[in-house]
Amino acid sequence: MNSDFDVVVAGGGPVGLMLACELRLGGASVVVVERRTEVDQTIKAGSINTSTAEAFYRRGLLPALAEVQQRSIERFQAFVRERRQGTTTRAGGRPPRTPAAFAGHFAGIMLSGGLLDATDPDFVNAGPARDVSLVPQQEIEQLLAERARELGVEVRSGTELTGFDADDGGVEVRVAQVAAGLGEVVRADWLVGCDGGRSTVRKLAGFAFPGTDPQITGHQALVEMTGSQALRPGWNHTDTGMYVHGPMPGRILTVEFDGPPADREAPVTAEELQASLRHVSGAEVTITGVRTATRFTDNARQAAGYRAGRVLLAGDAAHVHSPFGGQGLNLGIGDAMNLGWKLAAVVRGRAPEGLLDSYTTERHPIGAWVLDWTRAQIALMRPEPQARALREVVAELAGSVAGTTYFAKKISGVTHRYDLPGSHPLVGRSAPDLAFTDGTRLADLLHDGRALLLDLADDARLRAHAQGYGERVRVVTAACPGRPEPAGLLVRPDGIVAWAADAGDGLADALSRWFGRGDG
């Protein structure tokens, strides 16, 4: 098939844009089709985990995220000041205290940063990325859109995928301009669906999508309201459900456990939000305006596989779940980082199609874990005596240094490991952000999206294994006195350690497994 592009990415949210950027770094031509013409301002994830911050750090984008985080902190501080200045109905008439350092939450059970063991190696290994988290999804999308333009990604806004035909030779994708209704056919070697939980690509390709049905109705919104001083800040469990107030002015979230909404597609109204908030809080709050609102459930499903011939899935197209813990965006970015370099290598003829099988093998277990992690939180949040009793037990465990550190590590993604060949404890893990004697760090060596062979012992025999790989594998000799072990690391473009050892044993196999045969 004569192709217009190597890859068509359906969906221009953060996952689709991240994938497109990774494909371009790997040398693939890519077009993104997105029905929206501007960033969706519907309230979504307000933070990222450490694994996602590492992905941006390894592409030189951490300073931009840090600037966004500073603005988020300032908005939170404005919310605290607003609460302090107002008259409160809380006991004693005292304004709320400034909250302690925050390390995340599990089912609304707050994790105190003061109890977090910041010396845990999994956190230390992440380097500066561990300090960036408060980054809203909309700003990530804006950042990635600019990055995509810089890399030469073609983004067709106001265009939606309406169908496709795929065979062993490629994919013919039918797209149409949303406003004008004008259609055309785009030919590509591959199609990736990053088009959300109701993915058209997934449905048309026939991916099985098993899971569990929804049991809750949730709302999240930014509103104007009166009577908000009757609401307690933060997460609050009640006899009728749960609500959240903050961490920015006007932000509310409610959860009712009496089944899914009758009509998930109906517009969310001020009246609906007000009724829900009054029901779960017991406060006579009046909502006078809605800036942005969304409705959600705990529907939890995952595609049985992430590839069907020339069609692949990533992000919410591959898995859906409740938003608790903010794992959806993080999971999708991880998919994009894992798939991008592999698909680009196949497109460029540097790797066989079989490499793509490792995408499902590595990412599917992570997705399954996230679904269970969110299901567990729903079970703990239910307004029932058994759930309340269990919540007290979990809260007590989370109130210890060991408990807080355990939950924070799970939420941050730093404990994830792919099951890769090799016995060294670093293999399959995110590469530690080693600090070198010349002032650089490991993440600085990954900006161009290439694999990295890091020689820490100045061993010519180790470096010789990479001869013939040319630009596919960057070879760097560096000194890292703080980490005398191991002698070398082979780091994949997604930042995962593919090989680590005290000598060169096994390196040749790892190079050929992930990057094909050398030219020499």
N, C-alpha and C positions, 0 to 999 in steps of 0.2 A: 504494500500500500504506500502511495506517495503521501507523506505526512506533512501537515502544516506546522505541527509542533511535536516534540517528543512526548510531552505530557499535558493533558488537560486536567486542571484542578477545579472541581465543582465546589464553590463555596469560598468566599473571601473574608471569613472571620480570622481570628488569630491563628487557628490551626492551619487553615488553607494557605494563609500568607507565609507562615513559618515554613511550611513544607515547600512552597514555591521558592523561597529564598535559599533553602538548603539544596534544592534541585539546581538552581542557577549556580551556586557555589561549586557544584559537582560537574558543571558544564552542560546541563540539559537545557533545551529550549522549553519554555512553559508558558501557558496562558491560564489565567484564573478567570472564571465566569462567576459573577456575583449579582444576584437580583437587586440588592440594595444599591443606592447611589451615594450613601453616606454612612458613617459609623452609627450603628444602632445604639441609641442612648438609653434603652431599657436597662434598668438597674440589674447588674450581674455581679460576677465575682469581684471582690474588692481587694483581693490579695493573691499572692503566688507563693508556692513553696520553694524550698531551697533547690530542688532539682531543676525547676523552671528558671530560677535565678542563675543557676550554673550554666544553663543552655545559652542564655543571653550574655553572660559573662564571657563565655568561650567564643563569642562572636563579636566581642568588643562593645557590647551595648549596655554593660552594667552602669556606667556613669549616667546614661540617659534614664535608666530605671531609678537610680538613686535620686535624681531630680524630681521625678514623679512622686516618689515616696515622700519627699520633703513636703510637697504640696498636700499630700494626703494627711500627713501629721498635722499640718497647720489647720486643715479642716476639722480634724478631730479635736484639736485644742480649742477651736471656736465653739464646738458643741459643748465642751466642758465649761467654757466661760459662760455660755448661754444658760446652762443649768445652774451655775453658781449665782448668776445675777437675778434669776427669776425667783418667785415665791414658790416654795414647794409644799406639798401636802404630806410629805413623809413625816414619820414620827419625830417629834421634837422640833419640827420646822427647820431642820438643818439642811443646808445644800449638800449635794452628794460630794463625796471625796474624790480626788483625782485617783483613777484606778492604778493598781500596781502594774509593773511591766507585764506584758501579755505574751504568752508563748503559744497561743492557739486555744482551741476548745475541742472537746469530744462530747457530742450530744448536749451542748450548752453548758457543760462542766468546764469552768474556766481553768486554764493552766497558767500558773504564775511564773513569770520569767525569773523571779527570785529563787525559785526552786529548781531551775534548769541547770544541769551540769554542763556548762559551756565548754568544759575541758574534754568532754567525750570525743574520742578520735573522729567519729563520723561527722561531728559538727566542725571540728578543727580542719579536717581535710577539705572542706568546702571553701575555705579561704574567705575573701570578702563577700562572696555570694550569700553567705549565711546571714548577713546584716541587711539584706534587702527583701522585703516581703509585701509592704503595703502599697501595691500597685494595681489600680482598677483595670478591669478588662478593656474598657473603651480606650484607655491611653496606651495599652499594649497594642491594640489593633492599629491605632494611629502611628505608633512607632514602627510597627512592621510594614505598614503601607508605604511609609517613606523609605524604609530599607529595601523593599521590593522594587520601588522606582529606581533607586540607586543601582541595583543589580541588573536592571533591564528586564524585569518581569512584566509581561503584558497583562494588565488587569482590565477586564471588560465589565465595568459597572453597569447596572441596569439591564443585565443580561442573565437569563436563566436557562438551565439545562432542561429540555423538554423530552429528551429521549436519546437512545444511542443503540448502535449495533456493534457487537464485538465479535471478533474471531481470532484465530491464531496470528493473523497478520497485523492486527491493530484495532482501532476503535473509530467509528464514525459517530461523532457527537452532534446531536441536533440542539441548537440553541436559538433563542429568540429574544429580541429586545422587548423588555417589559412594557415600555410606554408605547412603542410603535407597532409591536406585534410582528416585526419583520424577522423572518427566520433564515438560518443558514446552517450549513454542515461544516464542522471543523474536524479535520482528520488528524489523528494522533496515534502514537504507538501504545500509549497507556492512558487510563482514566483513573483518577483518584477522587472518591467522594468524601469531601469534607463539608457536606451540606447539612449538618445538624441532625438532631434526634429524629426528625421526620424525613430522613434522607430519601430523596428521589432515586439517587444512584443505588442505594441499598435495596430499595423495593424493586426497581426494574431489573437489577442483576439477580434477584432471587436469593439473597443471603438469608439463611435461617436466623431468627432473632429471638431466641428463647429468653425467659426470665420470669420475674414475679410481677403480679398486677399491683396497681397503686391502692393505697389504703388511706391516704391523707390528702387534704387540700391545704396548700400553702400559698401565701401572698407575700410579696416583697415590693416595697414602693418608697418613693421619695414624695412627701406630701407637705402641704401646709395644713395646720390644724390648730384648734384651740383646745385648752384643757390638757395639754401634753404634760404639764407638771404633775398630773396624777399618775403618770407612767413611770415605773422604775427604769432606770437606764440598764442596758445590758440584756442578758438572757434571763427570762423569767418563766418558770414552770407554774402552772395554775391547775385548778381542778377541771378546767374546761379545755386545756390545750397549752399553748406556749406562745410567748411573744418576745420580740427583741425591739429595743428602742436605742437608736444610735448605731454606730459611733460617729455619725455626722448629723447635723440638724435636719429633722424631717424624715429620717430613714426609719422605717418600721418593717417588721417581718412578723407574720402570724402563722401558726400551724394548728389546724383542727383535725382531729382524728376520727372523723365520722364518715370517711369514704372520700373518693375522688370527686372533683367538680362535675356537675351535670353537663356543662358545656365548656370544655377546655379552650375553645376558640373564641368565645364571646369576649368582647372588650371588658377590661377590668374598670369598674366604675368607682367613684368616690363612695357611693352608698354601700357597695359590696365590701370595700376596704373598711369602712366605718363599722359596719355590722360585725365583721370578723374581729376587728380590734376590740370592740366593746365586749364581744362574747368571751374572748380568751383573757382579757385583762380586768373586766369588771369596772372599767373606768368610763365615765361619760365624756369621751373624747369626740370632738366634732371635726371631721375632715372637710376643709373648705376648698382645697385645690389639690390636684394630682399632677406632679411633674413627670413621673414615670412610674409604671407599675407592671408587674408580671405575676402570673399564677403558675404554681408548680405542684408536682406530686412526687411520690416516691416510686414511680414506675422504674423498675431496674431490669435492664435487658442488655444482652451482649451478643454480637454476631458470632456465630459458631466458628467462623474463620474470617480472616481479614483480606483474603485474596480469592478471586474467582477468575482465572485466566488473566486477561489484560485489565481487569478492574480490581481496584483496591479501596479499602475504607480506612479512614482515620478520624480521630476525635469523636464527637457525639454521634456521628454516622455509624460508628462501630460499637458504641456503648452509651447507655443512658442510665441515670440514677438520680437520687435526690441531691440537692446542692449542698447538703450539710458537710462542712469541712472544706468546701471550695475546691474539691478534687477534680472537677470536670475539665477546667482549663489546663491544669497541670498534666492530667492524663493525656490530653490531646497534644500538648506541646511535646511530651515525651514520644508520642506516636510519630509526630513530624520529624523529630530529630533522628529517630531510629530508621524510618523509612527513606528519608530524603537522600542520604548518601548512597544507600543501597540501590535505589531505583536509578539514580544518576549513573552509578557504575554499570548497571545493566544496559542502560540506554547508550552509554559511550562504548560498549563492547568490552569493558574491562573486567566484567564478571558475568558468569552464567545466570540465567533466570532463576536457577535454584537458590541463589542467594536470597531472593525475596521470600522464600519459605521461612527463613529465620525471623522475618518481621512478625509473623503470627506467633511463632514459637516463643519469641522473647516478650512480646507485648501482651499477648492474650492473658497470661497468668497475672500480670500487673493489673489489667482491667478487671479480672475476676476478683482480685483482692479488694479493689476500690468498691465494687458493688457490695461485697460483704461488709466492708467497713461502714458504708452508709446504711445498710440494713440494720446493723447492730445499733447505730445511733437512733434510728426510728424506734427500735424496741425499747431503748432506755428512756425515750422522751414521752412515751405514752402516759396519759393521766390515769394510771391504774395503780392500785396498791402494790402489786408485784413489781411493776416497773419502778415505782418510787423507792421501794426497798432496795432493789438492785442498784438504782442510781446512787443511793447513799453509800453503798459498798464501793462502787467505782470511784465516787468522789473522794472517799477516804484514801483509796490507793493513789489517785491522781494528786492528792495533797502531799505527797512525799517527793523527795528528790528523785528517787528511782522511778516512781510512777510518772511524774511530770516529764522526765527525760525519755521514758519509754514512749509515751503518747506523742511527744514533740518530734521524736525521731520518725515515728510512723507517719505523722502528718506531713513532715518535711520531705519525705521520700528518700532520705539519705540511707535507709537500710535496704533499698531495693537492689537486687542482684540478679543478673541473667545467668542461666545455667550454661556456661561456656566451658570448653575443654581447657584443662589446666588445673593444677593443684594449689597454686599460689593464692593466698586469701584475697589479693586485690583483683584477681581475674573475674570479670563479670560485673565488677563494681564501678561506680563513677570514679574517675581518676582523681587522686589527691592533688590539690592545688599546690604543688611543690614550689618552694621559694629558692631561687638559685643565687649563687654568689654574685652574679652580675646585676642583681636587682630585679630581674624579670621573674615571672611565675609561669607555671605550666599553662594556664589558661591563655596567656599572651601568645603562645605558640600554636593555638588552634583557630585563630581568627579567620584564616583562609579556607577552613573546612576540609583540610587534608588530614590524612592519618599522620601520626607522629611516632617515630622510633626514637626514644630518649635513651641515650647512652650515658649512664651515670658513673661508669667505671673507666672511661676513656679506653675502651676495648675495641681495637680495630677488627677483631674477629666478629664481634657483635654487629658492627656497622656493615661488614662485608655481606651479611645476609640480605641487606636492603639494596644491594647493587642490582640494577636492572629494573627497579620500580620507578625510577625517574621522579616525576612530579606527584605520583600517587602517594608516596610516603616521604614525608619530610624527616630528615635525620639530623638530630641535634645532640651534640656532646655538651654536657653541663655538669656542674658540681653542686651538690645539695648536702652540705654537712649535717643539716638537721635530720636527714633521713638517709643513713648509710646503707639501708637496704631498700630495694634490691639493686642489682647491677644495671638493670635496664627495664624499660616499660615500652610496650607497643600499645598506643592509644588510638582507638578508632575515631573517625571524624565526629561521632556523636559523644565523645568524651568517655567512652567505656573502655576499660582496660582489657585488651584482647590477649595479652601475654605479659607476664612478669616473672622474673627469675633472677637468681644470683649468677647465672652464666647463660650462654646462648642456647642451651638445649630447648628444643621445641619451637624456637622462633621461626625457622623456615616454614614449618607446618602452619603456624598461625598467619604468617604473611600470605601464603598461597590460599589458605582457607577464606580469608576476608578480602584480599586484594588481587587475587588471580596469580598467574605465573609472572615472574620477572622477565624482562626482555633479553636478559643475558643468559 
